[in-house]
């Protein structure tokens, strides 16, 4: 049996900024980023990042982000960018971020940012990811100071920290990550996550993906205390599988997403027709969750939405 996701989840838990510790879910990149001043200081500061060192002349006021983890990070810091990319054509910005209407302009797709649209916004800071946009870094740097994280999605804390460093809010981000870590541990106790294995599935048009402990959603569930396995993952902590390999969905508990919602448009219909022998299915431990937050919403805000889902689904 498939349990539909409960939409009216609890509001985002208030985040304490008391202690600063590292989140245990996913190791951050070796790249460091430490500005020399806070966002409240108008003095110039420098940021070390994946492409080198960038000088920023005081607190940025017109920021453009060209990847979703950095957009989530700004939202967590209560900063609204003037421009951002969309993950797909006409998809808009993630609804879960609740960006103020009309204040952020689309600058094209994440995989194909529009240089003209970025330049027209006259940004004083651009934030992106080397893994996606290394080829256009110099061109972007000619428009405005540009800061890149190393990765996108994997090592999500690196993107959060790079974004925070770029806007002079590293201390605040560390507090948010620390509070997230504390909340994840608490949720783990509430739902008795210890010794429970989990499979995270994303159905696609021709195959399906399993997500491992170093993927975004996987790292959040790992920090809760679930076991996602430790073998067979590719460099992105994923497995690309055909429908006939459904038996690899072997977790005691299954969370799945189906982008677009139509089971016939992806492998969902075929896989769910095959997986009836799985223990998770027979025990009604299969739950649909939102693709926007579990797969696209990469960052502190998205992570808290995942914890909302875990609490809502497993506390009933």
N, C-alpha and C positions, 0 to 999 in steps of 0.2 A: 504494500500500500504506500502511496506517495502522500506525504503530508504537506499541504501548501503552506508557504511562508505567511506568517501573521504580519500584516502590513503595519498595524498600529503599534510599533514597538516603542519602548520607553524613550524618552528624550535623552539626548546626549548627556552622559553623566558629567557633572562639574568636575573640573580637573584641578587638583591641588598642585601648587608650585613649591611645596615645602622642601622635599629632599631631591637631590639630583643623583641618580644612579643610572646605569646602562640597562636597556631592555634586554631580557634574556632570550627573546624569541629568535633573533636573527643577527648575525655578526655584521658590523658596519664595515665599509670599505676602508682601506688603508689611507685613502686620500683624506686630508684634514682640511678644515675650513674654520679659521678663527679670526674674526674681524677684530680690530683694535679699538673699536668704540661701539657704544650701544646705539639703537635706533633713535634714541632721544637726543643724540649728540649730532650736531651739524658738521663736526670735523671729519675730514676724509679718513677712510680706513681701507685696508687691503684684505682680500679674501683669497686663500689658497684653495684651488679646486682642480678638477680633472685635467684641465687644459693649461694650468700654470697659475699665475697670480694676476689678479685684477684689482685695480684701484677704483674705489667708489667715492665720489666727492660729496659725502654727507648722506643723510637719510633719503633713500629713493622715494619718489612720489608717483612715478608713472612706470609701473612694472609690467612687463609682458612675459608670460610663461608659455613654453611650447611643449610641455608634457604634463600628464595628469598628476604624478606624485607631487610636483612642485605647486600645482594649483591647490591640492589638498593641504599642503604645508602652509601656504599663505592663508587659507581659510581658517586653519587652526590657530594662526597668529592674529586673526581678525584684520587681515589686510586684503583689500579688494584690488586685483590687478586691472589695468586699463585694457589689457588684451590677453587672450589665451587661445590655444588651439582646441579643436574638437577631435574626439577619437574617431568619429565617422561622419560622413557627409550628412548635413542637416540634423545631426544628433543633438546639437546644443551642448551646454555644459551640464555636468552631473547634477541632477536635481537634489541629491542628498546634501550638497554643499550649500544650497539655499543662497546663492549669490544674489545681491541686490539687482533687481531688474533694470536693464539698460546701462549699467555701469561698466560692464566688461564686454569688449568687442571681439568677435571671432576673427582670428588671423589665419584661418585655413585649417587644414588637417594636421594632426600631430606628425604624421609621416611626410607631409608636404607643406610646411609653413610658408605663408606668402610674405616675401621680403617687402613688397610694396606696402602691404597692409600693416606690417610691423613698423616700417619707417614712418608711415602716415600718422601713427599714434605718438610719435616723438617720445619714445620711452627714455628713461634715464637708467634703466636696468633691464636686462634680458636674462632669463634663467631657463636652461634646458639640460639635456643629457648627452654625454659624449657617445654613448652606445647608439643613439639615434641620429644625432645631428653633428657629428664631428666634421663632416665635409663642408658644412656651412658656417662653422664657427668664426672664421675670419670675416666673412661677409656680415654676420651679425655684429661682430665687434666693431665694424665700421659704422654701425648705426648707433650703438650704445654700449657701455660696459656690459660684458657678457660673462656669466658664471655657469659652468656646467658641472653636474654631478657625473660620476663615473657610469652608474647604472640607471636602470629604470625598472621599478617593480622589485626585482631581486635586490637584496640589501636596501630595503626601502628606507631604513633609518638614515642611510647615507644621504639620500635625496632630501629628507626632512631637515637634516642638519646643514647641508649645503645651502638650502633655501633660507633657513634661519640665519646662517652666517652672512649671506648676501644682503639681507635686510637689517643686519645688526641686532638680531633677536635670538642669539644662541642660548642664552640663559633661560629664556622663556620656553624654548623648544625642549631643552633638557628637562624642565619641569613637567611639560606635557607628556614626554616619553616616560618619565619616572612614574607619573600618575597612571598612565596606561598600563605599565607593568604591574603596579599594585592592584589595579582593578582586575587584570587578567588572572592574577593569582587568586583573588577573592572569588571570581566567577568559577574558577576551576574547583574550588572547595564546594561551592553551592551546587554544582552539577555533578560532582564526584567524577571528575575527568581522569583521575589517575587510573592507569591500567586499562583504559579504553582506547581502542584504535579507531582512527577516522580515515575515511577516503573523501577527498574533495574532487568533484567531477565537473567538468565543463563540456557540455555537448557542442559539437561543431558540425558544419555541413557534411564533412566526409569522414570524420573520426571523432574521438573524444579525448580529452586530456585529464590526466590525474596530476594533482599538484602536491609537491613535496614540502618538507619542513622549512626550506629556505625560500619558498615562494612567499608572496605577501600574505595571502589568507592562511597559508600553511604555517607561517611563522607566528601568526596571532593564535591559532589553535594550539601550536606547540607551547606557547607561553602560558596558555590556559592549563596545560598539563596533558593534552591528548598525545597519543603516539601516532605519528604519520609514517613510520618506517624510515629506514636509513640507506636503502640500496636501490640502484637502478635509475636514479634520477639524472637527467641531463644537466648541462651547465646552467639552465634556468630553473632547476629543481622541478622539472615536469617530465611526464611521459606522454608521448603521442601514440594512441592506440586505436586499432580498428574495432568495430563493434563486436567482432568475434572474440576479442580479448577481454570481454566484460568481467571474467572471473578475477581479473586483477583489481577489481573494485571490491577489496576483501576486508574493509574496515567493519568494526562492530557497528559503526555509525556512519551514515553517508549524507553529505551535503552536496547538492548539485545546483548548477545554474544552466539555463537554456536561453541564450541571447535571442531576443526577438519574441520569445514566448510560444512559437509554433513548433510542436514536437515533430511535425512532418518536414520542417525546413532544416532540421539537424538530424543527428543520429539518435536523438532521444527516443523516438518511437521504436526504432529497431532494438536498441540496447535494453530498454525497459520491457520489451517483449521477450528478451532472452534471459534476463537476470532474475527470474522468479525463484530460482533455486538458491539464491544468495541468502545467507542468514540474516543480513541486515533488512532485506526485503520481507522475509518471512516474519521477522520480529517487529515490523513497522517502524524501523529505525532509519528511514530514508526521508530527507527533507529538502524541499526546493527553497533556495534563497536567492536574493537579488544579485544579478550579474554586475550591476552598476557599482555596488559597494564591495562585493567579494573579489571581483576581478579587475575592475577599472578604478574603484575608489581607493587608491593606494596612499595611505598616510594615516596620521593620527585620527582624523575625523572618520575616515572609512573604517579604521580598526575598531573604534568605539561602536560603530554601527554593527560590525560583526559580533562584538560582545553582546550588544543588545539582542541580536538574533539568537545567539547561543542561550542567553538567559531566558528569553521568551519561549523558545522551542522546548528546551530541556527542563525547564522548571515546572512545566505543566504535567 
